[in-house]
Amino acid sequence: MNSPEPRHAKGSLLMQTQAPGSPAGSAAREAALFQLADAARILGLDDGMHAVLASPRRSLTVSVPLLRDDGTVEVFKGYRVQHNLARGPAKGGLRFHPETDVDEVTALAMWMTWKCAVVNIPFGGAKGGVTLDPNRLSAREVERVTRRYTSEILPLIGPERDIAAPDVGTDNGTMAWIMDTYSVNAGYSVPGVVTGKPLTLGGSAGRAGATARGVVIAALAALRDAGRSPEECTAAVQGFGKVGGLAAQYLSDAGIRVVAVSDAIGACHHDSGLDIAALRRDLAAEAITVAEFEGGQPITHDELLTLDVDILVPAALSGVFDESNADRVKASLIVEGANGPTTPAADQIFADRGVVAVPDILANAGGVIVSYLEWVQNLQAFSWSEEEVHLRLRNLMDIAYSEVASISRERGITLRQAAHVLGVGRVATAARLRGMYP
């Protein structure tokens, strides 16, 4: 990350503010509440239980002041939301993004609650975020923001309370800073306060590519359900980042012809298939953008979403598919690597057209599964091999997919509805069994 040119006189004060309820954040929260209401209707939940599940257990907003490298001070907004703790401690990622707000973080925390329940791991859902663009900051500035944010949310977090993980705009280095900040305050090393850490600090083998690996496991399960072979299928991946880049590679490794990918700048396409390994090498060397890759032809973001492919993997941010473009999507299978890429209106259009969507709370659960495995290893001070982690990930994903698909067939509902019925139902059962205090 490069430090930008100084924009203010030394010692001046700049207050960065974020209006509450940005359109993207509000839309994500509305979608999450819509999906919960639909599941509550199918499950026959009473109004009281529905209200409990619709409300976050805790929601914290903090100010995060940063002393910039040029001597100026900038203040960012930070959030940590714990949605539900009925099934265990809170678990959820931390994102640094300029459009992050409390509504988005609340929606993501709710989806994480259902996600953990769908794959049957003993966590509740949480999410955190800071409203900033990390690309505007130097590495030292990002570290200072991370440590100050961590110090502000210290009362909420811990290996038995709330465990963070990387998300958009954060990585294993961010997790190392959080772990160190928490440990310094505790007076001893506490590796289990975060997951997605570097291996040398207690991270788990197989964690880096776990979300992408889970996406591909879900895609292959859906193809088996449809009686289709990977070798006969084509795919496009929207968002060639931490999840999408590896998902494209794993799809290609499975025999699926990946014909198009995109990043924030542009997209590229080749009917015969892209050399994903070569593209990833070129991008890692910072030699090109996706659209400049010599092995493909540049196309627009919109063109990628409407290509005539079998599988479409949205792996960027939320709200990609809505009523304006859902009827132009030609893929017969959508596997959601991102959180909330499909609005309820688009979901209905897909259902009416027979497009199968493997929902985010199932498809991208690989990351939280291996985070759970990392947490278990930290608590017990031992580690599994990468092969063992991959096997446990595959088993949990396959079981979850099978349960969701079975509910979908039995009830005649979509995979998204079935996943929410499974996840919401498990959380509601746990809440009933625990009772209400006092």
N, C-alpha and C positions, 0 to 999 in steps of 0.2 A: 504494500500500500504506500502510495507516495503522499507526502505532505503537500497540501495546496499552497499557493502563494498567499502571504499574509494579506488580509483584507481589512484589517482594522488597526488603528494606532495601538502601540504597545500599552497594555494596562487597561484598554477599554473593555466594556462589558457588552456582550451580545446575548440577548435572551432568545433562544429558539423555542417557538411554541408550536403546538399541534392542536388544531381545533378538534374537540371531541366528536366522535362519530363521523369519520370520513366516509364517503360513499362506499368504498370497497369494504371497509370494516363493518359498516352497518349492513351491507348486503350479505356478508359472511355470517353475521350473527342471525339475521333473519332466516337464512337458509338452514342454519343449525337448529333454530327453534321450530321451523317448519317440519324438518325431518323428525325431530323429537315428538312433535304433536301427532304426526302420522303414525309413528311407532306406538305411541300411547293409545291411539284410537284402535289399532289392530290388536294390541295386547289387552285392551279394556282397562287400562289404569284409571284409578279414580282421580278426581281433580287435585286432591291434596298431594298425592305422589307425583303427579305431573308437575305441579308447581315446585316441589322440592327439586326434581331433576332439571327443571328449567333455570334454576337459580344457582349461580356460583357460590361455593361455600365461603370463599374469601377472595377479595379483589383489592390489590394494593397498587396505588399509583405513587411514584416517587420522582423527585427531581434529581437529576444526575449532572452536577456541574463538572466541567472539564477545563483544566488549565491547558490551553493550546500551546504548541511548541513556540509560537510567536509571542507568547505572553498574554494573549487575550483569554477571556473566559467565556465559555459557551455553555448553556444549560439545556439539557435534553430531558425529555419525558421518558420514564421507564415504567414497566408494568410487570406484575406477576399475579396470575389468576389461578386459584385452585378451585376446580369445578366441583368435584365430588370425591370423597375419601371413604366411601362405604366399603370398597373392596381392598383398600390398602393405601400406602403413602402416595402422595401426588407424584406424577411423572410427566415431564413435558419439556419440549425444546425451548431454546432461547434464540430469538431472531433479532438482528440489527437490520432495519429497513426503514427508509424515509416515510413510508406510508403506514407503518405500524401504529395502531391505536388500541384503546382498551376494548372496543367492540370486536376487532379482529382477534385479539388475544383471547377474549372470552369465548368466541366461537371455536377457536383452535383448542382451547382447554376442554370444551364440551366434546368435541370430536375425539380428543385423546381419551376421555373417559370411556366412550363406547368402543374405541379401538382396543384398549387394553382388555376390556371385557370380551370382545369378539374373539381374540386370540387366547383368552383365559389365562392372563398373567395377573398377579395380585397387586395391581396398581390402580389408583384413581387418576383422573386427568388434570393436567396443569399446563400452563404455557407462560412464557415470558417474552418481553420485547423491549427494545429501546428505539425510539423514533429518531433514527439517524442513518446516514449513508456512510458505511465504513470506508468506502473508496475515497471519501473526502478527507480522511484522517490518516495520519502517519501510524505506523505500527505501535509506536510508543503511546500515541493518543488513544488508540483502540484499547490498549492494555489499561490505561488509566480509567477510561470509561467503564471497562469491564469490572475492574476492582472496586470502583466507587458504587456502581450498580449493585454488585454483590454485597457490599457493606450495608447498603440501604435495605436489602431484602433478607438480611441474616436472620431475623426472628422467624421467618417462615420456612427456611430451607434446612436440610440435613438428611442424612441417609435413611432416617426413620420418618421423615416429614415430607420432603419434597426434593426430588432429584432432577437436575437439569440435564440437557443434552444439546448438541449442536443443531442448528436449524439454518434458515436463510441468513447469510451474512456472518455466520459464526463457524468455528471449526474446532479441531482438537486443541489448538493452542488457546483458544478462548476458554475451553473447559479446564485447561491446566491453570490458568490465572484464577478462575473461580475456586478451584480446589485449593490452591495455595492461599488465597485470601481467607477462605473459610477455616483452613487448617491453622493459619497464624492466629486467628481469633480463638480457636479451640485450644491451642497450645500443643497440638500433636497432629500428625498426618491423618486426614480423613478422606481416603480416595473414593469412598462410596457416595459422596455428596453430589457427584456428577458422573455421567457416563459419556462415552465418546472421547475419552482421554487418550493421550499418547500411550503406547504400549509400555514404555518405561515408567509410567506413573500409575500403572494399574489398569490400563485399557485392555479391552478384549480383542484377541485375534478375530478377524472377520467382521468387526464393527463398521469399518469404513465403507464397505460396499453393501451393508446389510439391507438398507431400504431398497436399493436397486435390485438386489438379489430376490427380495420378497416380491417385488413387482413382477419379475419374470416368472417366479414360481406360480404366482396367481394367474398370469397370462397363459402359461402352459397348462394349468389345471382347467382353465376355461376352454382352451382348445380341445383338450381331451373330452370335456363334457359335450362339445359340439361335434366330436368325431373327426377332428381335423388334425393333420400332421403339420408340425412346425415348418418342415421343408417346403410346403406348398403355400406358405403365407408370407405376406409382405407387411412391413410396419413403418410407421413414422413416429418420431419422438419429438415432442415440443418441449424445449428446455434442455439444453445440452450442458447441464451443470453437474453438481455432485451426485444427484440421483439420475437425471436423464442420460448423462454421458456413460455411466456404468450400465444403466439399463439397456442402452443401445448396444453396448459391447456384449452383454450377457444374452440379449436376444439374438445377436449375430452368432454367438458361440453355440446357441441352441439350434441353429440351422435356419432361422427366420431371416429373410432378406430385408434389411433396413434400408429403405430407399430415400428417406428424407429425415433431416434433423434441423433444429433451429436453436439459436441462443437469443439474447436480448437485442442483438444488432441485426441479425438477418437469418436466412435459412438457405439450405442447399438440398438438391435432389438429384438422384440418378436412378433411372428405371431398372438398371441391372444390379443395383445395390451399391451402397457406399462402403468404402474400406474404413470401418469405424476405428480400427486400431491405428491406422495411419493418421486419421483426423485427430484422434486424441493426442497422438505424439506431437503433431504440428501445433495444436492449441497449447499443449503443455510448454512448448518451446516459445510460446507467444509470437510465433512467426506469422500467424494469420487469424482471421475471424472465420466463423463457420461458413459465411457466404463467400469467402475467398478461397475455399478449399478447391484445389485443382481437380479432385476426383468427382466433382459434382457441379451442377449448374445452379446459380442463385435463384431463389424464389422468395416470395413474400411470406410473412407469418400467416396471413389469411389463406394463402394457397396451400400451405402445409396442412392446415386443419381440414381442408376439404379435398385432399388427395384421395384417389381411388385405391385405398390400401385395405388390408384385412384388419390390422390392429393399429390403434392410435393411442399413444401414451402421452397424456398431458403431464408434464413434470416440472412446471414452473409455479406460478402463483394462482390464486383462486379466481373464479369467475370467468374462465376462458370460454366456456360454452354457455350461451344464453339464447333467448328466443330469436335473436337476430341471425344466428349462424347454425343452430342445431339442425335445422332441416336441410342444410347443405353438406353435412358430414356424411361421407360415403363409407367410412369404416363400419364394419359389422360388430367389432369388439373394441370397447374403450377400457383401458386399464389405468386407473388414476394413480399416478406417482405423486402428484401434488395434493395438497389439502384443499378441498372445496372447489375443484375446477369446474364443476357443473352446477348451474343454478337449478332450483326446483322447476322452473318453466322449461328449461332445456331437458331436464330429466324426463318430464312428461312427454316431450316430443320424441325423445329417444325410445321410450317405452311404446309409444304409439307406432313407431316405425320398426320396432323389433330389433333395435340396436341394443346389444348387451353391454352394460356398464358395470365393471367390477369396481365397487366403490372404494374411496380412499381409506375408510376405516378398516378395510380388509386388505386392499392391494398394497398399501404402503406401510403395513404394520411390521415389516421386517426390521426396521430400525429400532422400534421400541422392544421387539422380542430380544434382539441381541443386546440392547441396553439392559434389559432385565437379566440376561445371562451375565453381563459384565458386573452388574450390581451384586448378584449372588456370589460371583467369584471374589469380589472385593470384601464382602461380609465374611466369607469363609477363608480368605487369604490363600487361595489356590487358583489355578487357571486351567482351562481346557485348550486343546489344540484347535487350530483353525478348522480342521476336518470335523472335529466334534461339534464345534459351534455351527458349522454349516448344516450338519445332520440334524441338530436340535431345531434350528431355524426352519428347515424344510418340513420336519415333522409337525411343528406347531402351525405353520402356514397351511399345510395340506389338510390337517384336521379342521382348522377354522374354515377353509374354503368348502370342505365337504359338508360341514354343519350348515353354513349359510346357503349353499346350493340346495340342500335337502329341505330347508325351511321354505325357500323360494318355490320349489316344485310342489310341496305339500299345500301351501297356502295360495298358490297362484299369484305371487307377488314378485316384484323385481328383486335383483340381488341387493340393491341398496336398501330397499325396505326390509328384506330378510336380515341383512347385517344389523340394521338398527333394532329390529325385533329381538335378535339374539343379544346384542350388547346392552340395550336399554333394559331388556327383561332380566338379565343377570344382575345389573346394578340395582334395579327395583327390588329384586328378591333379597339381595344383600342388605338393602336399607330396611326392608320389613323385618328381617331376622334380627338385625341389630336393635331395632326399636328406636324410639325418639327420646332423647335426654333433654330435660328431666322428666 
